[in-house]
Amino acid sequence: MEVLARQLLLLYLALMPQESIGLHEKTEVYLEVFGNSEIRSQTEEIVKHAASQLSLCVSETVETAAHTCLNTALLKFKERDELARIFKLWLRPQASSSSSSSSSSSSSREGAAPVLMSKAWDYRVRQHLGTRYDARRGCFDWDLSMKLHEKGCGVINKQEYVRWRERGLAFEMREGVYHVTNPSLLSFRVFSQRGNSVAVRGYWGDIVSSPFLCFGIESDDKSHLKTHHEQHVKTAQDVSFANVQLLFQALSSRRRTSSTPPSDTERQEPSTHTDLTPVTINDLMRLSGITVTFLPMDSLHKLPQKKQYSHFFNIIYLSLSCVQHLGSAIAQIAAPDAVVVMELAKFILDLNKDQEAELAKKAAILALQAGLEPWHEGKSDDSHAVFIPQKKK
């Protein structure tokens, strides 16, 4: 549920109108929350305000959504209660690496103690590298130059990648102090301890591949990927910023109400003010033709049983962790002309090429058993497998 809460937060930030926050600053805040283990105190205030609004949104008992892109009305009551609990947890003071607050974990979800992200991050790195921890800089450099760069991610430079591997800071776009724990990256994980189950709150996400893969390695503007003396002129952070800003401009153009487009000055110059106008759920942009509806956590197995979802979905995207769900349930809810996209293991750096190929083969076999076939007309790459329903002969 922490992942779902984070998705709601990122949608909230993306939908903040330009009347309350400049396009440049909005892009900075979004990337900061998206890819940094620690955030600025100004960003913490924005996250807290968003959490308070989202808590009210999910707590409402009405059957219609407060916002068409934040629709949690179909979630179970206990799931919405859990979301409200998570958002209230974000409203509490977060641990800061610049203070003397100590890090501790708690098995009580209601009274969870603040987590110092720097310690949580270091714990994961030590756990992952083991005896190689003291030579971690060499390990980081190897993963970048011999793996990510070999996979076409040359725009990620050593300085930004090592900074992220060391501290979890992917985007440092201002000279501000990044010292407050990013609560949206924390979650509970259950461990077995002396025969008892103990829930530990910490950071359990990616510490190897990096957030740069999402927005920072491809661009329609080829000038962002230019090289000089075999070195990229732009960084993955630069490319990420340009891509996300472009996405936000596109979102603004889909607003239902007419609004003044951002000026050239606003697009190019960073905003210097920090007193942002508070935004309520009703203030968020309403987009023409776009709705986002969250379904219950166990819905994938139950959707085929509901008549309204039979052959309903035109595009289905499955992450690598969901490869086991590539079965008959997907075939039953996929529209006749549907496209099913399966993420492959290209950017799971701890796997070798044989293991990558084995996972791709497994996905293809499961798809075939589910009545899907490879889509040869679409753009194919080595990071995704694309399938369509088999044509009836």
C-alpha positions, 0 to 999 in steps of 0.5 A: 500500500505504500507504493500506491500511496507514493503513486498518488503523491506523484500524481498529485505533484504532477497535477499541481497547477502553474498558478500555485507553482512554476513549471521549473520548480514543479519539475524540480520538486517532482524529480526530488520526490521521485528519485531522492532518498532525502529532500529539502525542507521546502519540498518536505512542506509540499509533501506534507500538504499533499499528504494531508489533502490525499488523506482527506481524499481517501477517507471520504465515503462518497462513491464518486472520486474527489478527483478523476485522476485520484480515484480510490473509490473502488478500493476496499475500505481497509485499503483506504484506511491503510492509505490514510494511515500512511499519509498521516505517518508522512505528516509527522516530523521526518528524521533529518541527517543534519540533526542528532535524531537517531534511527530506529525501527518499530514493529508497531505500524501505528507508532513507527519511529522516524527512520534516518534515511542515511542509515537505512540506505547504508544498511542496504548497501552493506547488505548488498555488497557484503565483504566488497563494501570497503571497495564499494567505489570500485563496485559502483564504477564497474556497474556503471561502466561495464553494465549500464554503459554497455546497455546503452546508458552512456548519458549517466555519468560517474559523478551522479551515479556514484552519488546516488549509489552512496547516498540515494541522491539522484537529483541535486538541482539546487544548492539547497540542503538535502537532509530530510528523509523522503517518507514516500520511499519508506515501507514496512517489510516483515522479517522472521526473527526467532520464530516471530514476524517483525515488521521493520520500517525502512528503505527496501527499493532499488540501490543498483539500477538508479532512477535515471532509467525512467526519464534520463537515458532517452530523448526525442531531442537528440541534442540532449544526447550529443557527445564531445570527445566521446563524452556526453555533453548533458547528464542524465539529470539534465535529460530527466529534467527536460523530459519531465518538464516536457511531460508537464507542459503536455499535461497543462495543454490537456486542462479542461479550463483555458489557462495561460500557457507558461511563458518562455521566461518561466520555462527557462528560468528557475523560480526563486520564491519558496512561499507556494500557494497551498493546493487543495484536491479541487485546485488540481488540474482537471485533464480532458479525456484522462482518468486514473482509477486505482483497483484493489490489491487482489483485483487481477485475479478477480477482474475476469469474473466481472462482466464489465472487464471482460476483454476490456483493457486495450493496453496492459503493462506488467513489470518484471516482478509480475511475470507470473501474472502473465496468464489466462487472467490477462487474456480474459481481460485483454481487448481483441486488439489489445497490446500487452507489454512485459518488462524484461530483465535488461536493467536488473544488473545482478543478472547475467545475460543467460539469466536475462534470456531465461526470463525472456523465454519464460515470459514468451512461454507464459504468454503463449499459454495464455493465448498471446503471441509476439507483436512483430509490427510494433517497436521491439527492444531488449527491455520489453516484450510486446504481445497481442491476442492470438488471431483465431484461424 
